[in-house]
């Protein structure tokens, strides 16, 4: 993935939102972390992977991908907030169930939320990418969906969302 491009796109969106909403001097880390966790929960809800009591199928893949890139927006934004950029590594895919992979992301987010450190950010990002792979999303599909949703987010700002 072209991480510099995605960070640049996210920076542009973040700067616009912060300027237009009078938040330039605000520390938004906690709000962005909560937003990431909410998006992660919404993603889990769309997959229905934890709903052992229900036979209803998961949402369509397109909807799940949209929720996934919503989380990616906040993950990139968290990095920008802390001056951190994901250092891609060749981590092997985790051999976990989808439920276990979601929990791994939640745990990594909790650690990063406490430390705001590079190693914990990279671990959170890696676990999130593992989740994307477990959901069956290719790097190209994620990039295309991110770019599309980024445009939607700018349009929403145009419309005073």
C-alpha positions as CSV (number, residue, x, y, z in Angstrom):
1,X,0.0,0.0,0.0
2,X,1.1,3.5,-0.6
3,X,1.1,4.7,3.0
4,X,2.5,8.1,2.4
5,X,-0.4,8.9,0.0
6,X,-3.0,7.7,2.5
7,X,-1.4,9.6,5.3
8,X,-1.4,12.7,3.1
9,X,-5.0,12.3,2.2
10,X,-5.9,11.8,5.9
11,X,-3.8,14.8,6.9
12,X,-5.7,17.0,4.4
13,X,-9.1,15.8,5.7
14,X,-8.0,16.2,9.4
15,X,-6.7,19.7,8.8
16,X,-9.8,20.7,7.0
17,X,-12.1,19.3,9.8
18,X,-10.0,20.8,12.6
19,X,-9.9,24.3,10.9
20,X,-13.6,24.3,10.0
21,X,-14.6,23.2,13.5
22,X,-12.2,25.3,15.5
23,X,-10.2,22.4,16.8
24,X,-6.7,23.3,15.6
25,X,-5.4,23.8,19.1
26,X,-7.3,20.8,20.6
27,X,-5.7,17.5,21.6
28,X,-8.0,15.1,19.8
29,X,-6.3,11.8,20.7
30,X,-8.9,10.5,23.1
31,X,-11.8,11.4,20.8
32,X,-10.0,9.8,17.8
33,X,-9.3,6.7,19.9
34,X,-12.9,6.4,20.9
35,X,-14.0,6.9,17.3
36,X,-11.6,4.2,16.2
37,X,-13.0,1.8,18.8
38,X,-16.6,2.6,17.9
39,X,-15.8,2.0,14.2
40,X,-14.1,-1.3,15.1
41,X,-17.3,-2.3,17.0
42,X,-19.5,-1.3,14.1
43,X,-17.3,-3.5,11.8
44,X,-17.6,-6.4,14.1
45,X,-21.4,-5.9,14.2
46,X,-21.5,-6.0,10.4
47,X,-19.6,-9.3,10.3
48,X,-21.8,-10.8,13.0
49,X,-18.9,-13.1,13.8
50,X,-19.6,-13.0,17.5
51,X,-23.4,-13.5,17.3
52,X,-23.6,-17.1,18.2
53,X,-27.2,-16.7,19.1
54,X,-28.2,-15.6,15.6
55,X,-28.4,-17.3,12.2
56,X,-28.7,-14.1,10.2
57,X,-25.7,-13.8,7.8
58,X,-23.1,-11.1,7.8
59,X,-23.6,-7.9,5.8
60,X,-22.4,-7.8,2.2
61,X,-18.6,-7.6,1.7
62,X,-19.0,-4.1,0.3
63,X,-20.6,-2.9,3.5
64,X,-18.0,-4.6,5.7
65,X,-15.2,-3.0,3.6
66,X,-16.7,0.4,4.0
67,X,-16.8,-0.1,7.8
68,X,-13.2,-1.3,7.7
69,X,-11.9,1.8,5.9
70,X,-13.9,4.0,8.4
71,X,-11.6,2.5,11.0
72,X,-8.6,3.0,8.8
73,X,-9.3,6.7,8.6
74,X,-9.1,7.0,12.4
75,X,-6.1,4.7,12.6
76,X,-4.2,7.0,10.2
77,X,-5.5,10.0,12.0
78,X,-4.3,8.7,15.4
79,X,-0.8,8.3,13.9
80,X,-0.9,11.8,12.6
81,X,-2.0,13.1,16.0
82,X,1.1,11.4,17.6
83,X,3.5,12.1,14.8
84,X,3.7,8.4,14.0
85,X,3.7,6.7,10.6
86,X,3.2,3.0,10.2
87,X,6.4,1.1,9.5
88,X,5.2,-1.7,7.4
89,X,6.7,-5.1,8.2
90,X,6.3,-8.5,6.8
91,X,4.4,-9.9,9.8
92,X,2.9,-13.3,9.1
93,X,-0.9,-13.5,9.0
94,X,-2.3,-14.4,12.3
95,X,-4.0,-17.8,12.4
96,X,-6.9,-16.7,14.6
97,X,-10.6,-16.9,14.4
98,X,-12.3,-13.7,13.3
99,X,-13.4,-13.1,16.9
100,X,-9.9,-13.6,18.2
101,X,-8.6,-11.2,15.6
102,X,-11.1,-8.5,16.6
103,X,-10.0,-9.0,20.2
104,X,-6.3,-8.7,19.2
105,X,-7.1,-5.3,17.6
106,X,-9.0,-4.2,20.7
107,X,-6.1,-5.2,23.0
108,X,-3.5,-3.5,20.7
109,X,-5.7,-0.3,20.7
110,X,-5.8,-0.4,24.5
111,X,-2.0,-0.7,24.7
112,X,-1.5,2.1,22.2
113,X,-4.0,4.3,24.0
114,X,-2.0,4.0,27.1
115,X,1.5,4.5,25.7
116,X,1.1,6.4,22.4
117,X,4.3,4.8,21.5
118,X,5.7,3.8,18.1
119,X,6.0,0.1,18.8
120,X,2.4,-0.1,20.0
121,X,1.1,2.0,17.1
122,X,2.9,-0.4,14.6
123,X,1.4,-3.4,16.5
124,X,-2.1,-1.9,16.4
125,X,-1.7,-1.2,12.7
126,X,-0.4,-4.7,12.0
127,X,-3.3,-6.3,13.8
128,X,-5.8,-4.1,11.9
129,X,-4.2,-5.1,8.6
130,X,-4.4,-8.8,9.8
131,X,-8.1,-8.2,10.4
132,X,-8.5,-6.8,6.9
133,X,-6.8,-9.9,5.5
134,X,-8.9,-12.2,7.6
135,X,-12.0,-10.5,6.2
136,X,-10.6,-11.2,2.7
137,X,-9.7,-7.7,1.6
138,X,-6.7,-7.1,-0.7
139,X,-4.4,-4.1,-0.4
140,X,-5.9,-2.8,-3.6
141,X,-9.5,-3.1,-2.5
142,X,-8.7,-1.4,0.8
143,X,-6.9,1.5,-1.0
144,X,-9.7,2.0,-3.5
145,X,-12.3,1.9,-0.7
146,X,-10.3,4.3,1.4
147,X,-10.0,6.8,-1.4
148,X,-13.7,6.6,-2.2
149,X,-14.7,7.1,1.5
150,X,-12.2,10.0,1.9
151,X,-14.0,11.7,-1.0
152,X,-17.3,11.1,0.7
153,X,-15.9,12.5,4.0
154,X,-14.9,15.7,2.1
155,X,-18.3,15.9,0.5
156,X,-19.9,15.6,4.0
157,X,-17.8,18.5,5.1
158,X,-19.1,20.5,2.1
159,X,-22.6,19.7,3.2
160,X,-21.9,20.7,6.9
161,X,-22.3,17.0,8.0
